[in-house]
């Protein structure tokens, strides 16, 4: 019993010793790891009025990388961050402390611009001022009585009321012009006695842009009759009839302006048509010879002040039988010479170059010359009476005038009615006395006539002409001034 108790206590002592030794050794072991705590931070991300940010506020673990974008609303702009020195709208931050970050925005300033308005003579304009960009305003030009608005300086708009969205400074001037009485280009006047014209001409008639100069008793010749002068005036009215089929009135009015010298290739010089008694050789001195004008007081200065083509003869020796049809040809042919030399060129678009007959320019490539050359080459237009040489440039103006008159008689089919025997061959071929014949044998002439002459020249009614020009100087003109 005693042994057993002793043994028991020894064993208990050894057991405690062992346990104590082991516990102490474990607590000092270098391999033991203490647990680490997680660190987190508060991040506050916000925006001012006028925009937003894409990242929410919250608690983030230390070391978290955040990409933050500030986005302005329409009409606002980003101006920077509170809590950061960055200036970009997109920033990247690493969370390593508590953060308070605010994206700041402001309204975009609206620029202002000045509109300055002035008015020219003859009207007023609404006031300008200073306006914010994008403002819509109206500027109104108002003409005074007797004036009309004609446009803006500072704007290509043609309306007198401008609606403008402001985006820059503007200087606007409203322009006006006086309203002039509308010109009546289709006007014809009375036969006027005028001893101031010259010693050769003592009367005149203004008709559709042309001044008829009527010879009085001079140079040993009787005066031209008043009635014949009125017949000539009436023929011009029939040739420039705005109501005739196919007439382009705009182009025809331009032809009248050219005849008047208001515009065109002889601007500043009105067209004249001289009317004499017999022929130039019957006058003493001959007024048409070089220097002949000096034999008649005032004639040279008259000729310098106008553009003149040729003559119309009242009692031409070529019409000794006094036939009415011959009088028609005399007046008709030379009236066409005047119109086609001094009026039609420039009336229709393109005709200024197409119908050029200038003696100072090379006209060998014009539509008129090429049409005439084709007529000569095809045997339509015979030029033997004009020297017979198409290459003689000195003859070109005369040839071109004669060609247009013959072409016109053929296109209007009056040559076969008015020429003796219905023919002018070989000067003009019988094959070209109708439009179809000209189209076949002189197609360039056919096109030339339809493009440039038909729109401005009207075909007179042959029966009307024959009532005006009767045998033995009979008939009445029917001329009425308007």
C-alpha positions as CSV (number, residue, x, y, z in Angstrom):
1,X,0.0,0.0,0.0
2,X,2.8,2.4,0.9
3,X,4.8,1.4,-2.1
4,X,2.0,2.0,-4.3
5,X,1.4,5.5,-3.0
6,X,5.0,6.4,-3.5
7,X,5.1,5.1,-6.9
8,X,1.9,7.0,-7.8
9,X,3.3,10.3,-6.6
10,X,6.5,9.8,-8.6
11,X,4.7,9.1,-11.7
12,X,2.5,12.2,-11.2
13,X,5.5,14.4,-10.8
14,X,7.2,13.1,-14.0
15,X,4.0,13.6,-16.0
16,X,3.6,17.2,-14.9
17,X,7.3,17.8,-15.6
18,X,6.9,16.5,-19.1
19,X,3.8,18.6,-19.8
20,X,5.4,21.7,-18.5
21,X,8.4,21.2,-20.6
22,X,6.4,20.7,-23.7
23,X,4.2,23.7,-23.2
24,X,7.1,26.0,-22.7
25,X,8.9,24.8,-25.7
26,X,5.7,25.4,-27.9
27,X,5.2,28.9,-26.8
28,X,8.7,29.9,-27.8
29,X,8.6,28.2,-31.2
30,X,9.8,30.5,-34.0
31,X,7.3,29.1,-36.5
32,X,4.3,30.4,-34.9
33,X,2.4,33.4,-37.1
34,X,0.3,36.0,-35.4
35,X,-3.0,36.8,-37.4
36,X,-3.1,40.2,-39.4
37,X,-6.2,42.5,-39.3
38,X,-7.8,44.0,-42.7
39,X,-7.5,47.8,-43.1
40,X,-10.4,49.7,-44.9
41,X,-11.0,53.4,-45.7
42,X,-14.0,55.6,-46.4
43,X,-14.2,57.1,-49.9
44,X,-16.7,59.8,-50.6
45,X,-17.2,60.7,-54.3
46,X,-19.7,63.4,-55.3
47,X,-20.4,66.0,-58.0
48,X,-21.6,69.6,-58.0
49,X,-24.6,70.8,-60.0
50,X,-24.2,70.4,-63.8
51,X,-22.6,66.9,-64.0
52,X,-22.1,63.5,-62.6
53,X,-19.4,60.9,-61.7
54,X,-19.3,57.3,-62.6
55,X,-17.9,55.9,-59.2
56,X,-20.0,55.5,-56.1
57,X,-18.9,56.4,-52.6
58,X,-18.2,53.6,-50.2
59,X,-15.7,51.8,-48.0
60,X,-12.8,50.4,-49.9
61,X,-9.9,48.1,-48.8
62,X,-6.6,49.8,-48.7
63,X,-4.7,49.6,-52.0
64,X,-7.9,49.5,-54.1
65,X,-7.4,51.4,-57.5
66,X,-10.4,53.5,-58.6
67,X,-10.9,55.0,-62.1
68,X,-13.2,58.0,-61.8
69,X,-14.8,59.9,-64.7
70,X,-16.6,63.3,-64.4
71,X,-19.2,63.9,-67.1
72,X,-20.7,67.4,-67.6
73,X,-24.4,67.9,-68.5
74,X,-25.4,69.8,-71.7
75,X,-24.6,73.5,-71.2
76,X,-22.0,72.9,-68.5
77,X,-18.3,72.3,-68.5
78,X,-15.9,70.5,-66.0
79,X,-13.7,72.9,-64.0
80,X,-11.7,70.6,-61.6
81,X,-11.8,68.5,-58.5
82,X,-12.1,69.3,-54.9
83,X,-9.8,66.8,-53.0
84,X,-7.4,66.4,-55.9
85,X,-5.0,68.6,-57.9
86,X,-5.8,66.6,-61.1
87,X,-7.3,68.7,-63.9
88,X,-8.5,65.9,-66.2
89,X,-12.1,64.7,-66.2
90,X,-10.7,61.1,-65.9
91,X,-8.5,60.3,-62.9
92,X,-7.1,57.2,-61.3
93,X,-6.5,57.0,-57.5
94,X,-5.2,54.3,-55.1
95,X,-7.1,54.1,-51.8
96,X,-4.6,54.5,-49.0
97,X,-6.6,56.9,-46.7
98,X,-10.0,58.3,-46.2
99,X,-10.9,60.3,-49.3
100,X,-13.4,63.1,-50.1
101,X,-13.5,63.9,-53.8
102,X,-15.9,66.3,-55.6
103,X,-16.2,66.9,-59.4
104,X,-17.0,70.5,-60.0
105,X,-18.9,72.0,-63.0
106,X,-20.1,75.4,-64.2
107,X,-22.4,76.8,-66.8
108,X,-20.7,77.4,-70.1
109,X,-20.6,81.2,-70.6
110,X,-22.8,82.2,-73.7
111,X,-20.8,84.7,-75.8
112,X,-22.4,87.9,-77.1
113,X,-22.2,89.4,-80.5
114,X,-23.0,92.8,-81.9
115,X,-25.3,93.4,-84.9
116,X,-24.9,96.8,-86.5
117,X,-27.5,98.0,-89.0
118,X,-27.5,101.0,-91.3
119,X,-29.8,102.1,-94.2
120,X,-28.8,103.6,-97.5
121,X,-30.7,106.5,-99.0
122,X,-34.3,105.8,-99.6
123,X,-35.3,103.7,-96.6
124,X,-34.9,102.7,-93.0
125,X,-33.9,99.5,-91.2
126,X,-34.7,98.1,-87.8
127,X,-32.1,98.6,-85.0
128,X,-29.3,96.2,-84.2
129,X,-27.9,95.5,-80.8
130,X,-25.9,93.0,-78.7
131,X,-27.2,89.5,-78.5
132,X,-26.2,86.2,-77.0
133,X,-25.0,83.5,-79.3
134,X,-27.9,81.4,-80.6
135,X,-30.4,84.2,-80.3
136,X,-32.8,84.5,-83.3
137,X,-33.6,88.0,-84.5
138,X,-35.3,89.7,-87.4
139,X,-33.9,92.7,-89.3
140,X,-36.4,94.5,-91.5
141,X,-35.6,97.0,-94.3
142,X,-38.4,99.4,-95.2
143,X,-38.2,101.5,-98.4
144,X,-39.4,105.1,-98.4
145,X,-42.1,106.1,-100.8
146,X,-40.8,106.1,-104.3
147,X,-38.0,103.7,-103.5
148,X,-37.6,100.0,-103.5
149,X,-35.3,97.6,-101.6
150,X,-32.6,96.1,-103.7
151,X,-30.5,94.0,-101.3
152,X,-28.1,93.9,-98.4
153,X,-24.5,94.7,-98.0
154,X,-23.2,92.1,-95.5
155,X,-25.7,89.4,-96.5
156,X,-26.5,87.5,-99.8
157,X,-30.1,87.3,-98.9
158,X,-32.5,89.1,-101.2
159,X,-35.5,89.4,-98.9
160,X,-36.2,92.7,-97.1
161,X,-36.8,90.7,-93.9
162,X,-33.7,88.8,-92.6
163,X,-34.1,86.1,-89.9
164,X,-30.7,85.6,-88.3
165,X,-29.4,83.1,-85.7
166,X,-26.6,85.0,-84.0
167,X,-23.2,83.4,-84.1
168,X,-20.8,86.3,-85.0
169,X,-20.6,90.1,-85.2
170,X,-22.6,91.4,-88.2
171,X,-22.6,94.7,-90.2
172,X,-25.7,95.0,-92.3
173,X,-26.6,97.8,-94.7
174,X,-30.0,97.9,-96.4
175,X,-29.8,99.2,-99.9
176,X,-32.6,101.0,-101.8
177,X,-33.0,102.6,-105.2
178,X,-35.4,105.1,-106.7
179,X,-38.3,103.5,-108.6
180,X,-38.1,104.9,-112.1
181,X,-41.1,105.0,-114.4
182,X,-41.2,101.9,-116.4
183,X,-39.8,102.4,-119.9
184,X,-42.0,101.5,-122.8
185,X,-39.5,100.3,-125.3
186,X,-42.2,99.6,-127.8
187,X,-42.9,103.3,-128.3
188,X,-43.2,105.1,-131.5
189,X,-43.5,108.9,-132.0
190,X,-44.8,111.4,-134.5
191,X,-43.1,112.5,-137.6
192,X,-41.3,115.7,-136.4
193,X,-40.1,118.6,-138.4
194,X,-36.6,119.4,-137.2
195,X,-34.3,121.7,-139.2
196,X,-31.6,121.1,-136.5
197,X,-30.9,117.5,-137.6
198,X,-28.8,118.6,-140.6
199,X,-29.1,120.3,-143.9
200,X,-29.8,117.0,-145.5
201,X,-32.5,115.6,-143.1
202,X,-35.3,117.9,-141.9
203,X,-37.7,115.4,-140.2
204,X,-37.4,112.4,-137.9
205,X,-39.5,109.6,-136.4
206,X,-38.5,107.6,-133.3
207,X,-39.7,104.0,-133.5
208,X,-38.8,101.1,-131.3
209,X,-35.3,102.3,-130.6
210,X,-34.5,103.6,-134.1
211,X,-34.5,107.2,-135.2
212,X,-35.6,107.5,-138.8
213,X,-33.8,110.5,-140.5
214,X,-35.9,111.8,-143.4
215,X,-34.3,113.7,-146.2
216,X,-35.7,117.1,-147.1
217,X,-35.2,119.1,-150.2
218,X,-31.4,119.3,-150.5
219,X,-28.6,118.6,-153.0
220,X,-30.9,119.2,-155.9
221,X,-33.4,116.5,-154.9
222,X,-37.0,116.8,-153.7
223,X,-37.9,115.8,-150.2
224,X,-39.1,112.4,-149.2
225,X,-42.8,112.3,-148.7
226,X,-44.2,112.1,-145.2
227,X,-46.3,109.1,-146.1
228,X,-43.3,107.1,-147.3
229,X,-41.5,107.9,-144.1
230,X,-44.4,106.6,-142.1
231,X,-44.5,103.5,-144.3
232,X,-40.9,102.8,-143.3
233,X,-41.7,103.4,-139.6
234,X,-44.6,100.9,-139.9
235,X,-42.3,98.3,-141.5
236,X,-40.0,98.5,-138.4
237,X,-43.0,98.1,-136.1
238,X,-44.1,95.0,-138.1
239,X,-40.5,93.6,-137.9
240,X,-40.4,94.1,-134.1
241,X,-43.8,92.8,-133.1
242,X,-43.8,91.5,-129.5
243,X,-47.1,89.7,-130.0
244,X,-45.9,87.7,-133.1
245,X,-45.6,83.8,-132.7
246,X,-42.2,82.6,-131.4
247,X,-41.0,86.0,-130.1
248,X,-38.9,86.1,-126.9
249,X,-40.0,89.5,-125.6
250,X,-37.2,89.7,-123.1
251,X,-34.6,89.2,-125.9
252,X,-36.6,91.5,-128.2
253,X,-36.6,94.3,-125.6
254,X,-32.9,93.8,-125.2
255,X,-32.6,94.3,-129.0
256,X,-34.4,97.6,-128.7
257,X,-32.1,98.7,-125.9
258,X,-29.2,97.8,-128.1
259,X,-30.7,99.8,-131.0
260,X,-31.2,102.7,-128.6
261,X,-27.6,102.5,-127.5
262,X,-28.5,101.9,-123.9
263,X,-26.5,98.7,-123.8
264,X,-24.6,96.4,-126.2
265,X,-21.7,96.7,-128.6
266,X,-22.5,100.3,-129.7
267,X,-23.5,101.6,-126.3
268,X,-23.9,105.3,-126.2
269,X,-24.8,105.7,-129.8
270,X,-28.4,105.3,-131.0
271,X,-29.2,103.6,-134.3
272,X,-30.3,105.7,-137.2
273,X,-32.0,104.8,-140.4
274,X,-31.5,107.2,-143.2
275,X,-34.2,107.7,-145.9
276,X,-33.2,109.5,-149.1
277,X,-35.0,110.5,-152.2
278,X,-33.4,108.8,-155.2
279,X,-29.8,107.6,-154.8
280,X,-26.6,109.1,-153.6
281,X,-25.3,109.9,-157.0
282,X,-28.4,112.1,-157.7
283,X,-27.4,114.4,-154.9
284,X,-24.9,117.1,-155.4
285,X,-22.6,116.8,-153.6
286,X,-22.9,113.0,-153.0
287,X,-23.4,112.9,-149.2
288,X,-22.2,109.3,-149.0
289,X,-18.8,109.7,-150.6
290,X,-15.8,110.3,-148.4
291,X,-16.0,113.8,-147.1
292,X,-19.4,114.2,-148.7
293,X,-21.0,115.0,-145.4
294,X,-19.1,118.3,-145.2
295,X,-21.3,119.5,-148.1
296,X,-24.3,119.6,-145.8
297,X,-24.3,121.6,-142.6
298,X,-24.5,119.5,-139.5
299,X,-24.4,116.2,-141.3
300,X,-20.9,115.2,-140.2
301,X,-21.6,115.8,-136.6
302,X,-24.9,113.9,-136.9
303,X,-23.1,110.9,-138.4
304,X,-20.6,111.0,-135.5
305,X,-23.3,110.9,-132.9
306,X,-25.2,107.8,-134.2
307,X,-24.6,104.4,-135.7
308,X,-25.8,104.2,-139.3
309,X,-25.9,101.2,-141.7
310,X,-27.3,102.1,-145.1
311,X,-30.0,103.9,-146.9
312,X,-33.6,103.4,-147.8
313,X,-34.4,105.1,-151.1
314,X,-37.9,106.6,-151.8
315,X,-37.7,107.0,-155.5
316,X,-35.0,104.5,-156.4
317,X,-34.0,104.5,-160.0
318,X,-34.0,100.7,-159.7
319,X,-37.8,100.9,-159.5
320,X,-38.5,103.1,-162.4
321,X,-41.8,101.2,-163.0
322,X,-42.9,102.2,-159.6
323,X,-44.1,98.7,-158.6
324,X,-45.3,98.2,-155.1
325,X,-43.5,94.9,-154.6
326,X,-40.2,96.6,-155.5
327,X,-40.9,99.3,-152.9
328,X,-41.5,96.5,-150.3
329,X,-38.1,94.9,-151.2
330,X,-36.4,98.2,-151.0
331,X,-37.7,99.0,-147.5
332,X,-37.8,95.4,-146.2
333,X,-34.3,94.5,-147.3
334,X,-32.6,97.7,-145.9
335,X,-34.6,97.7,-142.7
336,X,-33.3,94.1,-142.1
337,X,-29.8,95.3,-142.8
338,X,-30.1,97.9,-140.1
339,X,-31.7,95.5,-137.6
340,X,-29.3,92.6,-138.3
341,X,-26.2,94.8,-138.2
342,X,-27.0,97.0,-135.2
343,X,-29.7,95.3,-133.2
344,X,-29.9,91.5,-133.2
345,X,-26.3,90.9,-132.1
346,X,-26.3,90.5,-128.3
347,X,-30.1,90.3,-127.9
348,X,-30.4,86.5,-127.6
349,X,-27.9,84.8,-125.2
350,X,-24.9,83.7,-127.2
351,X,-25.6,86.0,-130.1
352,X,-22.9,88.6,-129.2
353,X,-20.2,86.3,-130.4
354,X,-22.3,84.2,-132.8
355,X,-23.4,87.2,-134.9
356,X,-20.1,89.2,-134.6
357,X,-19.4,91.1,-137.8
358,X,-16.6,93.3,-136.4
359,X,-14.0,94.5,-138.9
360,X,-11.4,94.7,-136.2
361,X,-11.7,91.0,-135.1
362,X,-11.1,87.6,-136.6
363,X,-14.6,86.4,-137.2
364,X,-13.8,83.4,-139.3
365,X,-14.9,81.0,-136.5
366,X,-18.2,82.7,-135.6
367,X,-21.5,80.8,-136.2
368,X,-22.5,83.5,-138.7
369,X,-19.4,83.3,-140.8
370,X,-19.4,79.5,-140.8
371,X,-23.1,79.4,-141.9
372,X,-22.4,81.9,-144.7
373,X,-19.3,79.9,-145.8
374,X,-21.4,76.7,-145.9
375,X,-24.0,78.5,-148.0
376,X,-21.2,79.6,-150.4
377,X,-19.6,76.1,-150.5
378,X,-23.0,74.5,-151.2
379,X,-24.0,76.9,-154.0
380,X,-26.8,78.5,-152.0
381,X,-25.2,82.0,-151.7
382,X,-23.5,83.3,-154.9
383,X,-21.0,86.0,-154.2
384,X,-19.8,86.9,-157.7
385,X,-21.5,90.3,-157.4
386,X,-19.5,90.9,-154.3
387,X,-16.0,90.1,-155.6
388,X,-16.4,86.3,-155.6
389,X,-13.7,85.7,-153.0
390,X,-14.8,84.3,-149.7
391,X,-11.2,84.8,-148.3
392,X,-11.3,88.6,-148.9
393,X,-11.8,89.8,-145.4
394,X,-12.5,93.3,-146.5
395,X,-15.7,92.0,-148.0
396,X,-16.8,90.0,-145.1
397,X,-19.0,92.7,-143.4
398,X,-21.0,93.3,-146.6
399,X,-21.3,89.6,-147.4
400,X,-22.5,88.8,-143.9
401,X,-25.2,91.5,-144.0
402,X,-26.4,90.4,-147.4
403,X,-26.4,86.7,-146.4
404,X,-28.6,87.4,-143.3
405,X,-31.1,89.3,-145.4
406,X,-31.3,86.5,-148.0
407,X,-31.5,83.8,-145.3
408,X,-34.4,85.7,-143.7
409,X,-36.3,86.0,-147.0
410,X,-35.8,82.3,-147.5
411,X,-36.9,81.3,-144.0
412,X,-39.9,83.5,-144.3
413,X,-40.6,82.4,-147.9
414,X,-41.1,86.0,-149.1
415,X,-38.3,85.9,-151.6
416,X,-40.2,83.7,-154.1
417,X,-43.2,86.2,-153.7
418,X,-41.4,89.5,-153.9
419,X,-38.4,88.9,-156.2
420,X,-39.1,89.3,-159.9
421,X,-40.0,85.9,-161.3
422,X,-39.8,84.5,-157.7
423,X,-36.0,84.1,-158.0
424,X,-32.8,85.8,-157.1
425,X,-30.5,83.1,-158.6
426,X,-27.6,82.9,-158.9
427,X,-27.2,85.2,-155.9
428,X,-29.5,83.0,-153.8
429,X,-30.3,79.5,-155.0
430,X,-34.0,78.6,-155.7
431,X,-33.3,75.5,-153.6
432,X,-33.1,77.7,-150.5
433,X,-36.3,79.7,-150.8
434,X,-38.1,77.7,-148.1
435,X,-37.2,76.6,-144.6
436,X,-37.0,73.0,-145.7
437,X,-34.7,73.9,-148.5
438,X,-32.4,75.9,-146.2
439,X,-32.4,73.1,-143.7
440,X,-31.3,70.7,-146.4
441,X,-28.8,72.9,-148.2
442,X,-27.6,75.3,-145.5
443,X,-28.3,73.6,-142.1
444,X,-25.9,75.9,-140.2
445,X,-27.9,78.9,-141.5
446,X,-31.2,77.2,-140.6
447,X,-30.0,76.7,-137.0
448,X,-28.5,80.3,-136.9
449,X,-31.8,81.8,-137.9
450,X,-33.9,79.8,-135.5
451,X,-31.5,80.4,-132.6
452,X,-30.7,84.1,-132.9
453,X,-33.0,85.9,-135.4
454,X,-36.4,84.2,-135.1
455,X,-36.7,85.0,-131.4
456,X,-36.4,88.8,-132.0
457,X,-37.6,89.5,-135.5
458,X,-41.2,89.0,-136.6
459,X,-42.4,88.2,-140.1
460,X,-44.7,90.8,-141.5
461,X,-47.9,89.7,-143.2
462,X,-47.3,90.0,-146.9
463,X,-50.8,91.1,-147.6
464,X,-50.4,94.0,-145.1
465,X,-47.2,95.1,-146.8
466,X,-48.9,95.0,-150.2
467,X,-51.8,97.1,-148.9
468,X,-49.2,99.7,-147.7
469,X,-47.0,99.6,-150.8
470,X,-49.1,99.8,-154.0
471,X,-48.0,100.6,-157.5
472,X,-47.2,104.2,-158.4
473,X,-46.5,105.1,-154.8
474,X,-50.0,104.2,-153.7
475,X,-51.2,102.8,-150.4
476,X,-51.4,104.0,-146.8
477,X,-48.9,103.3,-144.1
478,X,-51.4,102.7,-141.3
479,X,-48.8,104.1,-138.9
480,X,-50.1,105.2,-135.6
481,X,-47.7,106.6,-132.9
482,X,-47.9,105.0,-129.5
